[in-house]
C-alpha cells in the first residue's frame, strides 16, 4: 500500500499559485489514470441511487447502512454527512460501496457532529458572506486532481482524488471549508509572500510519510499517513489511489 501511495504522489506536480487575500491555492496536476469507473456519493444522492439508513439498537451508538442502488461503485469520502437531522453524523473514513450492494458502516467510522452552544449566528452569517468572496476568486485548471491550500502564508493541507472529473464535483465543497478558515483568520495588516516554497516542502513531507493500513470496509484499503509535519488519510482500490487528504500539524 505504501508503494501505491508513493507512486500516486510521485506523479503529482504543483501548478501555478492562485491567491486572494490570505488564501493561496496550488493546483495539484497529474496524468494519473484509473481504468475503472465509480461515482461520488453526491452524484448518487442527486440521482436517488443510494439509500442511507440509521440502525438503532438500545443502549448503543446507532450504526448506518448504505444501500447502493446503482450499477457503479460509490465513493463516500470522509466528513460526508450521513443523516440530515438534529443528530447529524459524519463518516470519519473514506469507503467504497460496491454496485448493487449494502454496507453497514462500523461505529468506529462514524463521528457525531456536535454544534457548539456558543456559536454566534450573526458571526456565522458574516463569515459565510466573506468566504463567498474567496470562492469566486479560484478556478480549477486542466489535469487538476487536487489542491494544496495555504492560509496566512502557511500550508494548511492538501486534498486529492484519483480523477480530475471527481475533483470537479467536490472542489467547491472542499474549497469552502478552507475559505471559511481563511476569512476567520484574515488580518489586513499582515504582509504575505508566496507560499510556493512551503508548498513544495509540504508535498515532499507527504511523500515521505509513514503509512499504516487500516481495516477496510467491503472494498478498498484505507491508510493513515504520519510525518513530523503532517498527517492524513489515503484510500485505494485495486492499487489505485482514489482519495488522499493531508493536513499540517500545528
C-alpha positions in Angstrom: 0.0 0.0 0.0 2.9 2.3 0.8 4.3 1.9 -2.8 0.8 2.6 -4.3 0.6 5.9 -2.4 4.2 6.9 -3.2 3.6 6.1 -6.9 0.5 8.4 -6.9 2.3 11.2 -5.1 5.3 11.0 -7.4 3.1 11.7 -10.4 1.8 15.0 -8.8 3.1 18.3 -10.0 2.4 21.7 -8.3 0.7 24.2 -10.6 0.8 28.0 -10.6 -0.3 29.7 -7.4 -3.7 31.3 -7.2 -4.1 33.8 -4.3 -6.8 36.0 -2.8 -6.1 38.0 0.4 -4.6 35.4 2.9 -5.6 32.2 1.0 -3.3 30.6 -1.6 -4.2 27.6 -3.7 -1.7 25.4 -5.6 -3.4 23.2 -8.2 -2.1 19.6 -8.0 -1.7 18.3 -11.5 -1.3 14.7 -12.6 -1.7 12.3 -15.6 -2.6 9.5 -13.1 -5.1 7.1 -14.7 -7.7 4.9 -13.2 -9.2 2.3 -15.5 -12.5 1.6 -13.6 -15.5 3.9 -13.2 -17.1 5.0 -10.0 -19.2 7.9 -8.7 -19.3 10.1 -5.7 -22.0 10.0 -3.0 -23.0 13.5 -4.2 -23.9 12.1 -7.6 -25.7 9.1 -6.1 -27.8 11.2 -3.7 -28.8 13.6 -6.5 -29.9 10.7 -8.7 -31.5 8.8 -5.8 -29.1 5.9 -6.3 -28.2 5.5 -2.6 -30.2 5.0 0.5 -28.9 5.8 3.9 -30.5 4.2 6.9 -29.8 4.6 10.6 -29.9 1.3 12.6 -30.7 2.0 16.3 -30.0 -0.5 19.0 -31.0 0.1 22.6 -28.1 1.3 24.7 -25.6 1.6 21.9 -24.4 4.1 19.2 -26.5 3.8 16.0 -25.0 2.1 13.0 -25.5 3.2 9.5 -26.4 1.1 6.5 -25.7 2.4 3.0 -27.6 0.8 0.1 -26.1 1.2 -3.4 -28.9 1.0 -6.0 -26.7 1.9 -8.9 -24.6 -0.2 -11.3 -21.4 1.6 -10.3 -19.3 1.7 -7.1 -19.9 4.7 -4.9 -17.1 6.6 -3.2 -18.1 8.0 0.1 -15.3 10.3 1.3 -14.6 11.3 4.9 -16.6 14.0 6.6 -19.6 13.3 4.4 -22.9 13.7 6.3 -24.9 10.6 6.7 -28.1 11.9 8.4 -29.6 15.3 7.7 -31.3 15.8 11.1 -30.6 17.2 14.5 -28.5 14.1 15.2 -26.3 14.5 12.1 -23.2 12.4 11.9 -20.2 12.3 9.7 -18.2 9.5 8.2 -14.7 9.6 9.5 -13.0 7.5 6.8 -13.4 7.1 3.1 -15.2 4.0 2.0 -16.3 2.4 -1.3 -19.8 0.8 -1.6 -19.9 -2.0 -4.3 -22.5 -1.8 -7.0 -26.0 -3.1 -6.1 -24.9 -3.9 -2.5 -25.5 -2.7 1.0 -22.8 -2.0 3.6 -23.1 -1.5 7.4 -20.6 1.1 8.5 -18.8 0.3 11.7 -19.4 2.5 14.7 -15.7 3.5 14.7 -16.2 5.1 11.3 -19.0 7.4 12.5 -18.5 10.7 14.2 -21.3 12.7 15.8 -21.4 16.3 14.5 -21.9 18.3 17.7 -22.8 22.0 17.4 -21.2 24.4 19.9 -23.6 26.1 22.3 -21.5 29.3 22.0 -21.9 29.7 18.2 -22.9 33.2 17.2 -25.4 33.0 14.3 -24.6 36.6 13.2 -20.9 35.9 13.1 -21.6 32.7 11.2 -23.6 34.6 8.5 -20.9 37.3 8.2 -18.2 34.6 7.8 -20.2 32.8 5.2 -20.7 36.0 3.1 -16.9 36.8 3.4 -15.9 33.3 2.4 -18.1 33.6 -0.7 -15.8 36.4 -1.8 -12.9 33.9 -1.7 -14.8 31.2 -3.6 -15.3 33.5 -6.6 -11.5 34.0 -7.0 -10.4 30.5 -7.6 -10.8 28.1 -10.5 -9.7 24.6 -11.5 -7.3 24.0 -14.3 -6.6 21.2 -16.8 -5.3 17.9 -15.4 -6.0 19.0 -11.9 -6.7 16.2 -9.4 -6.4 18.1 -6.2 -5.2 21.3 -4.5 -2.8 22.4 -1.8 -4.0 25.2 0.5 -2.0 27.8 2.4 -3.6 30.3 4.9 -1.6 33.3 6.1 1.5 32.0 4.2 1.5 28.6 5.9 0.3 25.4 4.4 -3.0 24.1 5.9 -3.4 20.9 3.9 -3.9 19.2 0.6 -6.8 17.2 -0.9 -6.5 14.9 -3.9 -8.6 12.5 -5.9 -8.0 9.8 -8.5 -9.6 11.6 -11.4 -10.0 15.3 -12.5 -13.7 14.7 -13.0 -14.1 13.6 -9.4 -12.4 16.7 -8.2 -14.6 18.8 -10.4 -17.7 17.5 -8.4 -16.3 18.2 -4.9 -13.8 21.0 -5.4 -16.1 23.9 -4.3 -17.2 22.0 -1.2 -13.6 21.4 0.0 -12.5 25.0 -1.0 -15.4 26.4 1.1 -14.0 24.9 4.3 -10.6 26.4 3.7 -12.2 29.7 2.6 -14.2 30.0 5.9 -11.0 29.3 7.9 -9.1 31.9 5.9 -11.8 34.5 6.3 -11.8 34.0 10.0 -8.0 34.4 10.2 -7.7 37.4 7.9 -5.7 40.3 9.1 -5.4 43.2 6.6 -2.2 44.4 8.3 -0.4 41.1 7.6 2.3 41.0 5.0 2.1 37.9 2.9 4.6 36.5 0.4 4.3 33.5 -1.9 3.9 30.1 -0.2 5.4 28.2 -3.1 8.5 27.0 -1.2 6.4 25.8 1.7 4.0 24.1 -0.7 6.9 22.1 -2.3 8.3 21.2 1.1 4.9 20.0 2.3 4.4 17.8 -0.7 7.8 16.2 0.0 6.8 15.6 3.6 3.7 13.9 2.4 5.7 11.7 0.0 7.9 10.6 2.9 5.2 10.0 5.5 4.9 6.6 7.2 1.9 4.6 6.0 -0.2 2.4 8.3 -3.0 0.3 6.8 -6.4 0.5 8.5 -9.2 -2.1 8.4 -11.2 -1.7 5.2 -15.0 -1.7 4.8 -16.1 -4.0 2.0 -14.0 -2.7 -0.9 -10.6 -0.9 -0.9 -8.0 -0.2 1.7 -7.6 2.8 3.9 -4.3 4.1 5.4 -3.1 6.6 7.8 -0.2 8.9 6.9 2.1 10.4 9.5 5.2 12.6 9.5 6.6 15.3 11.7 5.0 18.0 9.6 1.7 16.4 8.5 -0.9 13.6 9.0 -3.5 12.3 6.7 -5.6 9.6 5.2 -5.5 7.7 1.8 -7.9 5.3 0.3 -7.0 2.9 -2.6 -8.8 0.2 -4.6 -7.1 -2.2 -6.9 -3.8 -0.5 -6.4 -5.2 2.9 -7.4 -5.4 5.9 -5.0 -9.0 7.3 -5.1 -8.7 9.8 -2.3 -5.8 11.4 -0.3 -6.2 14.1 2.3 -3.3 15.5 4.3 -3.3 18.3 6.9 -0.5 20.2 8.5 0.3 19.7 12.2 0.4 22.7 14.4 
